[in-house]
């Protein structure tokens, strides 16, 4: 029980460790979707992600740790996930899109 309490306190403390988006990456902020993926990136560095794939789902909710070129890393301590961004956010005919982990996402208005 004591270990569980320490683990919960550590997670809560780390949850406040998100880094706000740097000015040059503010175009990443927003709610991004495709039929199989949902990604929410807030300006304060909070990230929520869900992907449906192969009959299952993967979800991640955590702080943004850093950007590595166009990619971004989310998680706590050594428990992190790197999102592979092959096309950073860009506007095409009034619609914002980006490609993350091979999936084309559209920003919702």
N, C-alpha and C positions, 0 to 999 in steps of 0.2 A: 504494500500500500504506500509506503514511504517513497519507493522508487517511482511509482506512478505519479505521485504528487510532484516530485522533483521534475519528472519528464514533462508534465503538464505546465508547470511554471516556466520551464525552459522554452517550451513552444510558444507560450504566450509572450514571453520576453522577446523572442526572436521575431515574432509576428510584427512587431513595431520596427523592425530593421530594414524595411523596404527603402530603396533609394528612389527619390522622385526622378521622373524622366528628365534627362538633360535637355536643354532647349533645342538642340539639333535633332532630337528624337521625339519631339512632341507629336509628330504625325502618326506615331504608333498608338497614341491614346484613342480609345473608343471601343465600341462593341463591334466585333468582327464575326461574320458567320458564313457558313456554307451548309449544305444539307447534312454533312457528317461532322462538322467541327464548330465549336463556339469558343471565342476568345474575347475576354474583357480585359483591357489594360487601362488602368486609371493613371492620371497624371501624378498621383502620389506614390506610384510604384506598386500598387496592388494588382495582382494578376489572378484571373479565374479562367480555367480552361476545361473543356470537355470534348472528347472525341469518341465517336462511335466507329468501330472497326472490327471486322471479323466476328460479328455476333456479340461483341462485348463493348465495354466502354472504359475510358481512362479519364480521370479527373485530377486536376491539380489546382490548388488554391494556395497562393503564397506570395511572398514579397519578391520583387524584382531585385536581383543581386547586382547585375551588371549587363552592359552591352559589350559584345565582342564583334566589332565591325557592325554588320547588319543583324546578327543573331543576338538573342538575349537569353539570360540565365535566370531561372526562377527557383527559389527554394530556401532551405534553412541549412546552415552549416555545410556538411558533406552530402546532404540529401538534396541534390539539385537536378534540374532538367534543363538542357539547352534546347531552345527552339531554333531550328534551322530556317532562316529567312533567305530564300533565293531571290525574291523580288520584294524590296522594301515598299512601304506604303507609297502609292502614287495614284494620281487622278487620271482617269480615262473617260472622256466625255461626261464629266460631272459625277462619276462614280469612283469612290476610293477603293482600291484593291491592294492586296499584298499576298504573297505566296509563302506559307509557313508549313514546314514539314511536307512539302509537295502538294499542299491543298491551297487552291485559290480561295481567298476570303474576301468578302465585301463588307465595308463598314456600313452599319445601319445609321440612318439619319438621326 
